[in-house]
Amino acid sequence: MPPPLHGVRILDLSTGIAGPYAARLMADYGAEVIAVRPPAARLRAAQLAPLDLDLTLGKRAITLDVTQAAGRALLLQLVRSADAMVESFRPGVLDAWRLSYDDLLPQRSDLVLLSITPFGQTGPYRNDDATEIMLAAMGSEMYATGSPAREPLSLPAGLSLRYAGLTAAAVLAAVLLGRQRTGRGEHIDVAIFEVLAASIDRRADGLVSYAYCGEKTLRASPEESTFPRPYNRCRDGYVALLVPVSHWTRFAGIIDAPWMSAAGITGVGKDPELRRRAAAHWDAWCSSRSKEEITLVMQRAGIACAPVNRMREIDGDRHLRQRGFFREVLHADRGAVRYAGPPFKLAPCCGVAPRAVQSASQDNAAVYGELGLSADELHSLQSQGVV
């Protein structure tokens, strides 16, 4: 049984993280994705950063200068056999190259074009560039994250952009499915700013709360936050913990502090001295135990608890290994490299065996050969800097 996106061909002209990640997710589920990079990117895998290797996994790779007339002509030929194209150029760039959606449609009338940019194709910010932390600041709950005595905090680097890529991939798959019914293509305009402003990470809820009640979520000091803290230091790292009101008495018994059990919904009430006493007792209890010990005893009591894993602990996690989450892919220059798997699974019969990109131009001969170019013609284009 073929994977669900078998037979779908996607041209990936995007750069950065969000667009390439969206295209890689499509490749994970069977689409033929061709990563199109300028000739200057002709690097071997040994010269590519780990992030580049991850984002190109499972794709075919070619080089092409679409700003030259010959390069534009080759791209238009590729579009004729493509179901979708992903790009992340600043709005107006494709128009200047005569490769806008309207320019592409004569080549394939049902083409789907996915444009993923910081602020979208329209609006006052359309021509502005932005780093990930800028987009997180503008479209997230940064002002509500961290200590009130310090600067706001963002999510880990790359996470917001991968979330935007995941959203874009879901929309692209839905539009390709709808095209089977309507026979029409579509230009999908994904603004990372809007993806973050509407995300489930408190932001959409925050907008609704403000619109209806004028409430703003602010950073709270440790003394004002719920006890116990969400993240707690233990003997070998940290554990994450959430104690519901219904389990408070049970929690107090586990940590040998029955005097806490009558403290109510906030755990230890608002009395500063009581909070200090509770915090000292809890910190001492945690610091004498390992992440595994604390996690097991809390989970057995029905209290949500988990270790805060380091990268090496994720790599060795027995649950992920048993589920086949990691995939080892052979690189000619690097040997076997372990990659994280797709974020969801299908039946084993629908799986895709990924291959690594060894260089940005590794599939030039094969892809351009499918267009009818001979080896001599390809060599000539290469000498001209077209491919």
C-alpha positions in Angstrom: 0.0 0.0 0.0 1.6 3.3 -1.0 2.0 6.2 1.5 -0.9 8.8 1.5 0.9 11.4 -0.6 2.4 9.0 -3.1 2.2 10.6 -6.6 2.3 14.2 -5.3 5.2 16.3 -6.6 6.2 19.5 -4.8 8.9 22.0 -5.7 10.5 23.5 -2.6 12.1 26.9 -3.3 11.8 28.0 0.3 14.6 28.9 2.7 14.9 29.2 6.5 13.0 26.8 8.6 9.2 27.1 8.3 8.9 26.5 4.5 11.5 23.7 4.3 10.0 22.0 7.3 6.5 22.1 5.7 7.9 20.5 2.6 9.9 17.9 4.6 6.7 16.8 6.4 5.1 16.3 3.0 8.1 14.1 2.0 7.7 12.1 5.2 4.3 10.9 3.9 5.3 10.0 0.4 5.3 13.2 -1.6 8.2 13.6 -4.1 9.7 16.9 -2.9 12.4 18.6 -5.0 14.5 21.1 -3.1 15.5 23.8 -5.5 18.5 25.9 -4.4 20.7 28.5 -6.2 23.9 27.2 -7.8 25.9 28.9 -5.0 24.4 26.4 -2.6 26.2 23.5 -4.3 27.7 22.0 -1.1 28.3 18.4 0.0 26.7 17.0 3.1 30.0 17.3 5.0 29.6 21.1 4.6 26.0 21.3 5.5 24.8 22.2 9.0 22.8 19.6 10.9 19.7 21.8 10.6 20.1 21.7 6.8 20.5 18.0 6.8 17.3 17.6 8.8 15.2 19.9 6.7 16.2 18.3 3.4 15.7 14.7 4.6 13.7 12.7 2.1 13.9 15.3 -0.6 15.5 15.3 -4.1 17.9 18.2 -4.5 18.7 20.3 -7.5 20.4 23.7 -8.1 18.8 26.3 -10.4 19.1 30.1 -10.8 15.6 31.2 -11.5 16.6 34.8 -12.0 18.3 33.9 -15.4 16.1 33.4 -18.4 17.2 29.8 -19.0 16.7 29.1 -15.3 13.2 30.5 -15.4 12.4 28.4 -18.4 13.5 25.3 -16.6 11.4 26.1 -13.6 8.4 26.6 -15.7 9.0 23.1 -17.2 9.2 21.6 -13.8 6.0 23.4 -12.8 4.1 21.5 -15.5 4.6 18.2 -13.7 4.3 19.7 -10.1 1.2 19.6 -7.9 2.5 22.4 -5.6 5.3 24.8 -5.1 6.5 26.2 -1.7 8.3 29.5 -1.6 9.4 32.0 1.1 10.6 35.0 -0.9 9.6 38.5 0.1 6.3 39.6 -1.4 6.8 40.9 -4.9 10.0 39.0 -5.6 8.3 36.3 -7.7 6.4 39.0 -9.6 9.7 40.7 -10.5 11.0 37.4 -11.8 7.8 36.8 -13.8 7.1 33.7 -11.6 4.0 34.9 -9.8 1.1 32.6 -9.3 -0.6 34.1 -12.4 2.6 33.5 -14.4 2.7 29.9 -13.2 -0.9 29.0 -13.9 -0.6 28.7 -17.7 1.9 25.9 -17.0 -0.4 24.0 -14.7 -4.0 25.4 -14.1 -4.5 23.5 -10.9 -1.2 24.3 -9.3 -1.1 25.0 -5.5 1.4 27.7 -4.5 2.3 28.0 -0.8 3.9 31.3 0.2 5.1 31.4 3.8 6.6 34.7 4.9 6.9 36.6 8.2 3.8 38.9 7.6 2.0 37.6 4.5 1.5 38.9 1.0 -0.6 41.9 2.0 -0.8 44.5 4.8 1.4 47.3 6.2 4.2 44.8 7.3 4.3 42.8 4.1 7.7 44.0 3.0 9.3 43.8 6.5 11.7 41.0 7.5 11.7 39.5 11.0 13.7 37.1 13.0 12.0 34.3 15.0 12.3 36.1 18.3 10.7 39.2 16.7 7.8 37.2 15.4 7.5 35.5 18.8 7.4 38.9 20.6 4.8 40.3 18.2 2.6 37.2 17.9 2.9 35.4 21.2 2.6 35.5 25.0 6.2 36.6 25.6 5.0 39.4 27.8 3.4 36.8 30.1 6.4 34.4 30.2 9.2 34.7 32.7 9.9 36.7 35.8 8.4 40.2 36.1 11.8 41.4 37.3 13.4 40.2 34.0 12.9 40.5 30.3 10.1 38.3 28.7 11.1 34.9 27.5 10.4 33.2 24.1 10.1 29.6 23.2 13.2 27.6 22.3 14.9 28.6 19.0 13.3 27.1 15.9 10.1 25.9 17.7 7.8 28.7 16.6 9.1 28.4 13.0 8.5 24.6 13.0 5.1 25.2 14.3 4.4 27.5 11.4 5.7 24.9 9.0 3.5 22.2 10.6 0.5 24.5 10.1 1.5 25.3 6.5 1.9 21.6 5.7 -1.6 20.8 7.1 -3.2 23.6 5.0 -1.3 22.4 1.9 -2.4 18.8 2.4 -6.0 20.0 2.8 -5.9 22.2 -0.3 -4.5 19.3 -2.4 -7.3 17.1 -1.1 -9.9 19.8 -2.0 -8.4 20.1 -5.4 -9.5 16.6 -6.2 -13.1 17.7 -5.9 -12.9 21.2 -7.4 -10.1 20.8 -9.9 -8.8 24.3 -9.0 -5.5 25.4 -7.7 -4.9 27.9 -4.9 -2.4 30.4 -3.7 -2.0 29.8 0.1 -0.8 32.9 2.0 0.8 31.8 5.3 1.9 34.6 7.6 4.1 33.3 10.5 3.0 36.3 12.6 -0.7 35.2 12.3 0.1 31.6 12.9 1.7 32.5 16.2 -1.0 35.0 17.1 -3.7 32.3 16.7 -1.8 29.4 18.1 -3.0 27.2 21.0 -0.1 28.3 23.2 -2.3 30.6 25.2 -2.3 33.2 22.4 -5.7 32.7 20.9 -7.2 32.4 24.4 -5.3 35.6 25.4 -6.8 37.5 22.5 -10.4 36.3 23.4 -9.9 37.2 27.1 -8.7 40.6 26.2 -11.5 41.2 23.6 -14.3 40.2 26.0 -13.0 41.2 29.4 -10.0 43.4 28.9 -7.8 41.0 30.8 -4.1 40.8 30.2 -2.0 37.9 31.3 1.1 39.3 33.1 4.3 37.7 34.3 4.0 36.5 37.9 6.8 36.4 40.5 7.7 33.0 42.0 5.9 34.0 45.2 2.7 34.5 43.4 2.8 31.4 41.3 1.1 28.2 42.2 2.9 25.9 44.7 4.6 23.6 43.8 6.3 25.3 40.9 5.9 23.8 37.4 9.6 23.0 37.2 11.5 21.8 40.3 15.2 21.0 40.9 16.0 17.5 42.0 19.1 15.5 42.6 20.0 14.9 38.9 18.1 17.7 37.1 14.5 18.9 37.1 11.0 17.4 37.2 7.8 19.0 35.8 4.8 18.8 38.2 1.1 19.7 38.3 -0.9 19.0 41.4 -4.6 19.4 41.0 -6.7 20.5 43.9 -8.3 17.1 44.2 -4.9 15.5 44.8 -3.5 18.0 47.2 -3.9 15.9 50.4 -2.3 13.0 48.6 0.6 15.1 47.5 1.2 16.5 51.0 1.3 12.9 52.3 3.8 11.8 49.7 6.3 14.5 50.7 5.8 13.9 54.4 4.1 17.2 55.0 0.5 16.5 56.3 0.4 20.0 57.8 0.1 21.3 54.2 -3.1 19.3 53.4 -5.5 21.9 54.8 -4.0 24.8 53.0 -6.6 25.0 50.2 -6.6 25.6 46.5 -3.3 27.5 46.3 -1.5 24.8 48.1 -0.1 26.9 50.9 -2.4 29.9 50.9 -1.1 33.5 50.7 0.7 33.6 54.1 4.3 34.4 53.2 5.8 32.5 56.1 3.8 29.4 55.3 4.8 29.6 51.7 8.5 29.9 52.7 8.2 26.9 55.0 6.5 24.8 52.4 9.0 25.8 49.7 11.9 24.9 51.9 10.4 21.5 52.8 9.6 20.8 49.2 13.0 21.8 47.9 14.7 19.6 50.4 12.5 16.7 49.6 13.2 17.0 45.8 16.9 17.6 46.1 17.4 14.3 47.8 15.7 12.3 45.1 16.3 11.6 41.4 14.0 12.5 38.5 13.0 8.9 38.0 12.1 8.4 41.7 10.0 11.5 41.9 8.3 10.8 38.6 7.4 7.2 39.6 6.0 8.0 43.0 3.9 10.9 41.7 2.6 9.1 38.7 1.6 6.1 40.9 -0.5 8.6 43.0 -2.2 10.0 39.9 -0.3 13.3 39.9 1.0 14.6 36.6 4.8 14.5 36.8 7.6 14.0 34.2 11.3 14.4 34.0 12.8 17.4 32.2 15.0 15.5 29.8 18.3 16.5 28.4 19.1 15.7 24.8 21.1 12.6 25.7 18.1 11.3 27.7 15.8 11.9 24.8 18.2 10.0 22.6 18.2 7.0 25.0 14.5 7.1 25.9 13.3 3.5 25.8 9.7 4.5 24.9 10.8 6.4 21.8 13.2 3.7 20.7 10.5 1.0 21.1 8.1 3.0 18.9 10.8 3.4 16.2 10.8 7.2 16.6 14.5 7.6 15.5 15.6 6.9 12.0 19.2 6.3 11.0 20.0 7.5 7.5 23.3 6.8 5.8 25.4 9.8 4.6 28.3 9.3 2.3 30.4 11.9 4.2 29.1 11.5 7.7 28.1 7.8 8.0 24.9 6.8 9.8 23.1 9.9 11.2 20.1 9.6 13.6 17.1 11.8 12.8 13.9 12.5 14.7 10.9 10.8 13.1 7.6 12.3 11.9 5.3 13.8 14.5 2.6 11.1 13.9 2.5 7.5 12.6 0.7 5.6 9.9 0.4 1.8 9.4 3.8 0.2 8.7 2.8 -0.7 5.2 2.5 3.1 4.4 5.9 4.0 5.7 8.5 6.0 3.7 12.2 5.1 3.9 13.9 8.5 3.9 17.2 9.2 2.1 19.7 11.9 3.0 20.7 14.8 0.7 24.4 14.3 0.0 24.7 17.6 -1.9 22.5 20.5 -3.1 22.9 19.4 -6.7 22.8 15.6 -6.2 19.7 15.1 -8.4 20.5 17.5 -11.2 21.2 14.8 -13.8 18.1 12.8 -12.9 15.6 15.6 -12.6 16.8 17.6 -15.6 17.2 14.4 -17.6 13.5 13.8 -17.0 13.0 17.2 -18.8 15.0 15.8 -21.8 18.3 17.6 -21.2 21.4 15.8 -22.3 24.6 15.5 -20.3 26.2 18.1 -22.6 23.3 20.5 -22.3 23.4 20.2 -18.5 27.2 20.8 -18.4 26.7 23.9 -20.6 24.1 25.2 -18.2 26.3 24.5 -15.3 29.2 26.4 -16.8 26.8 29.4 -17.3 25.8 29.3 -13.6 22.2 28.4 -14.5 22.3 25.1 -12.6 
